[in-house]
C-alpha cells in the first residue's frame, strides 16, 4: 500500500489534474512514476511534443511587424497575454516570459517560443494557459521553479544589448512582485525583509542593479528566512558590498546587536 501523500504531493496532483483533465488516482500514479515532478509528468503524459508547425502558426497570429516575422513585439505580446488571461501586473508575466525565454520585456522570438512550449507539450492557447497557471501555483512551494523564473526576470529589465544593469526603480518593482505572496514572500516571523531592502536601497543606493547583485539578493533572501538575526553573515564572506552595508543598516534599524568578530570564531 503506497504511503500517504504529503501536502506538496497533493498539490502536485491538483496541478496535474487541472492540466490533463484526468482523475486524481491516475494523476497520482503518473506523478509517482515521475518523482512527483509536474512538468516531467505532463511531458510524459502527452507523449509526442506538439508539432513545430502548429506552434509556428500560433506565433504568426501575434506577429505585429511584417518586417520582423520572427519577433513578436509589445502589441502582439499584450494580445497574447490577454488570450492567456495573464495580467501584465502579475507574476504570470514573468512565468510566461521565462517559458518562452523573452529576451526583453514585451518581446518574444519564434525559436524560443516554439522550444519553450514544445518542451512542455502545449501547442494551443488553452494548454498554455493551464500550464502557465500550474507553474505559477508552484512558485511559493517549489524553490527550483521560483529560482528559474527569478533569474530570467533580470533579463526583462535590460533595455539594450550593451546594458549590464537594470534601473534600480525597475528592479524594486520586479522584487515587489517576485517576493510577494504571488511568488515567494520575503518576510520572516518578525521582519518584512522586502520592505527593509526597498527602504535601504531607495535611501542609500544610487546605482543600477547588475546580474551579481540580482542573483545574490535571492541567495541572501533565502538565508534571512533561515536566520533572521543574520548570524550567517560576516565581513569576510563574498557578499556584494551593498548587502554588507544593508546588514549593518538593518541590524541598527531592528536593534540587533552585532556579534564581536572574536566571538564569531569561537
N, C-alpha and C positions, 0 to 999 in steps of 0.2 A: 504494500500500500504506500503510495507516494506521501512524502512528508507534507504537512500543511504549508500553504503558500505564505510567504512574507507579504507585508504591506506593499513593498516595491514590486513584487511579482504579480500581485493582484492588480496593481495599477498598469503593469505591462499588458496583462490580459485585456483590460478595459481598452487600452490604446489600440491593441491589435484588432479587437472586435470591431471598433469603430471604422477601421480602415478596410478590413476584409469582409465584414458583414457575416461572420460565422458565429457559431455558438461558443460559449465560454470554455466548455470542456475540450473541444477541438483546439481552440486557441491556446489553452494551457499546455496541451500535449505538444503542439508545434513549437511553442516558445521554449518548453523544457528541452527539446531536442536541439535548440539553437542557443543554449546557455542564457536564456531569458533576454536575449538581445532583440529588441523590437524590429529595428531596421533590417537586421540579418534575416529574421523570420519572414518579414514581408518579401524580401528578395527571393527567398527560397519558395515561399507560397505561390508567388506569381510566376515562378519558373523563368521562362524566357523574358529577357529585357524587352521593353517596348521598341518597336522599330524606329530607327533614326528618322525615317521619312515622316512618320506621324508627328514626332516632336518638332521636326523642322517646319512642317506645315503649321503647327501651333505657334511656333516662334514667328513665322511670317505674318500672322494675324496682328501682331503687336508692333511690327516694324513701322516706324514713323518717318523714316527718311530714305527714299528710294536710292539715294546716292551712297548709303551705307547699309546694304542689305543684310549684313551680318551683325548689326548692332541695333539694340532697342534703346532708345533714349528715354528721357524723363516722361514725356507724354505717354509713350507706349507702356512704360513700366507702371505708371499710375493706373492705366486701364487694366493692365494685367493684375495688379494687386487688388483692384476693385473687384475683378471677377473671382479672385481667390478669397474675397471678403477679408482682406488683411488691411488693417488701418496703418497708415504711414506713421502714426504717432505711437504705435505699439511695438513690442519686441518682435512681433511677427515679421516686420520689415527686415530685421536683422537675420531672422531664421531663413526666410526665402533668399535673401542676398547671399547667405553662406552656402545654401544648397547649389545655387547657380554660379557661385563664385563671382559675384558682381565686382568689377574692377574699381568702381567708384559709385557714389550714391546716385541712384536713378539710372543705372546703365546695366545692360546685360549683353553678353556676347553669345552668338549662336552655338559655338562649340561647347562652351561651359554649360550653357542651358541644357543642351542635349545630354551631355555627360552626366550632369547632376541628377536630372530626373530619370535618365535611363538606369543609373545605378540603383535608384530607389524603386524602380518598376512602376513609374507613374507617367502615363502618356496622355492623360486627359485632365481638364481643369478640376473635375470632381475628385479624382485621385490625388492630385497635387494639393488641393485644398485640405483633404483629410490628412495627408501626410504632414503638411506644414503644421496643422493643429496638433497632431500627435507629437511631433518633435518639440513644439513649443511647450506642451504639457510636461515633457521630460526635463526641461531646464532646471527647475528647482530641486530635482531629486537625482539627476544624473550629472555628476561633475564633468565627465568626459564630453557630453553633449554641450553643456554650458561653455566649457573651455573652447571648444571648436567654434561656436558662434561668437564668443567674446573675442577671440584672436582675429577672426576675419573682420569684425566690425571696425577695427582700426583702419583698414584699407578704404572704408567708405568715406573717411574724412580727408583723405589725400586729394588735393584739388589739382595736382599736376604731376606729370611723370617724374619731374626732378624733386618734388617735395619729399621731405623725410619726416615732417612733423604735421600734426593737425592742430588747429587752433584750440586754445585752452577752453574757450566757451563751448565749442563743439564737443570736445572730449567730455566735459562735465555733463552736457546734455545726454551723451551716449551712456555715461556711467549711471545717470539717474534712471535710465530705462533698464539697463542691464542689471543693476544692483537693486532693483525694486522687487516687489512681490511677483511681477510678471516673469522675472528671471531667477536670480539668486540674491536674496535680500542680505545686504551687508549691514547687519546690525546684531550685536550680541546682547546678552541679558541686560546690561546696564549702559551700553554705549551705541549710539547711532553713528557708526563709523562713516557712512556715506556723507552724512550732514557735516561731520567734522572735517573730512577730507575736502569737501567742497568749500567750506568756510576758510580753511587754511589756504587753499590754492588761490581763491579769489582775493585774499588779503596779502599773500606773500609771494606768489609765483607769477612772474611776468613773461614767461617763455611759453612756447608751444609744448606739445607732448609728443615725444618720439616713441618708436616701437619698444625700446627697452623700458622706458617709464610705463608705458601701457601694460606690457606683459608683467612687469614686476609689481605693479599695483594689484593685479589679480593674485599673485603669489602672496603678497603682503596681506591682502584681504583674507585669504584662507588661514593664514597664521593668526590673525587677530580673532578669528572665530574660535580658535583652539585655546588661545591665551590672551584675554583682553587686557591683562596687565603688561603685555608686550615683553614678557621675560625672555622670549626667543631672540630679541633684538640686541645687537651690540655694535659698537662703533667699528669694530674690526670686520664685521660681516660685509658682504658685497652688495648691499642695498644701494640704490641710487641716492645721491645726496639729498634730493627732495624728500625722500622717505625718511632719511636720517633726521632731517630738520623737522619733519612732521611729527616724528615720535617725541622729540623734545618738547615741541609746542603742545601736542595733545596731552602729554603727561602733566605739563604745567596747568593746562586748562581743566583737566579732570582731577587735579590734585593728587596725582600719583607720584610717590617718591621714587627717584631713580636709585637703582642699586649701585653701591660702590664697586668699581671695577675689580678690586681685590676680592670682594665678597662673591662676585660672579664667577671667579675662577675656582672657588673652593668647592 
